[in-house]
Amino acid sequence: MAAPRPAGDRHLRARLLGLGLCATLIGVMALSLHLGAAGASDVLGVLAAKAGLGVADPRDSLIIWNIRLPRMVTAALVGAALAVSGTVMQGLFRNPLADPGLVGVSAGAGLGAVAAIVLGGLLPVALLGPASAGLTPVAAFLGGWLSTFVLYRIATQGGRTSVATLLLAGIALGALTGALTGVLVYRASDSQLRDLTFWNMGSVAGASWAKLVVAAPVILAGLCLAPALARGLDAVSLGEAVAVHLGVDPQRLKRRAIVLVAATVGASVALTGGIGFVGIVVPHLLRLVQGPAHRFLLPNAALLGAITLLLADCLSRVVIAPAELPIGIVTAALGGPFFLWILLRNRALVDV
């Protein structure tokens, strides 16, 4: 039997891995900006022109600055948000099969989006004005927050939140929102059904600076605050009783973790629709490589999550070029087999 690897070795490996992920992320970002059916390739010229250091071709400037750059930023932010949220949920539930969808954010956000797509047309355009274009992402964000609030109230009794109740209530709420979504889909028109299909598959093709201005601050705030949960998640992984002796308040940790996941995942779903498996696969893969310490796991998960979704987006553009696959199909095709491998490898963790 091999001797356990010293913590110092794992921490050094985690730091080196972080540096490698940073370099990889820069390379994948460059690939994302260069890749596309339009053929615009003067990325540096466009960026220099925006900085006032030259003049770029108007066509290249339009494609790179208004289409590819917001798409790249959206994919990176959403990938990082989903991976960090998955890491937090797995640490909180002490189970590598936990997913941000367990707290009801994705189900509630999906219902909000479907309601906006199907029922938004019933509202007069004059009432919404310029806000009509952003109705779907705003409704998705509010739906995610509302479902999380309801779940938290159900699972909290006497000032204590039961993780098991939260999980079971999340399953029940997912079924209820699925039923309500089905009712709305049943009365949707053909054009609305097409919008709903692409929303449910997930896509970054509709990314824009206007959407990022609304959602990016929420995601960035969540990514910046997540490392503050690292010590608490490490303590809770030993059990709540041990965490209390280590000076960690498990109840406060649950509140902060749930609010953080609700905010980041809600904003992510509002930007791109439903994208699965990133929140499960990325943190589990990192634990295999660098160990379970969350102070290294959380930042590296953000980097690897961004890389994963950027690569999935690049792949979605070339598989059936010049057409594009929804990015949710790519992540499901790659993440599904990996999830089954995790499930088979951790059978004991799902035996309840």
Buried (B, 14 or more C-beta within 10 A) or exposed (E): EEEEEEEEEBBEBBEEBBEEBEEBBEEBBEBBBBBBEEEBBBBBBBBBBBEEEEEBBEEBBBBBBEBBBBBBBBBBBBBBBBBBBBBBBBBBBBBBBBBBBBBBBBBBBBBBBBBBBBBBBEEEEEEEEEEBEBBBBBBBBBBBBBBBBBBBEBBBEEEEBBBEBBBBBBEEBBEBBEEBBEEBBEEBEEEBBEBBEBBBBBBBBBBBEEBBEBBBEBBBBBBEBBBEBBBBBBBBBEEBEEBBEEEBBBBEBBBBBBBBBBBBBBBBBBBBBBBBBBBBBBBBBBBEEBBBBBBBBBBBBBBBBBBBBBBBBBBBBEEEEEEBBBBBBBBBBBBEEBBEEBBEEBEEBEEE
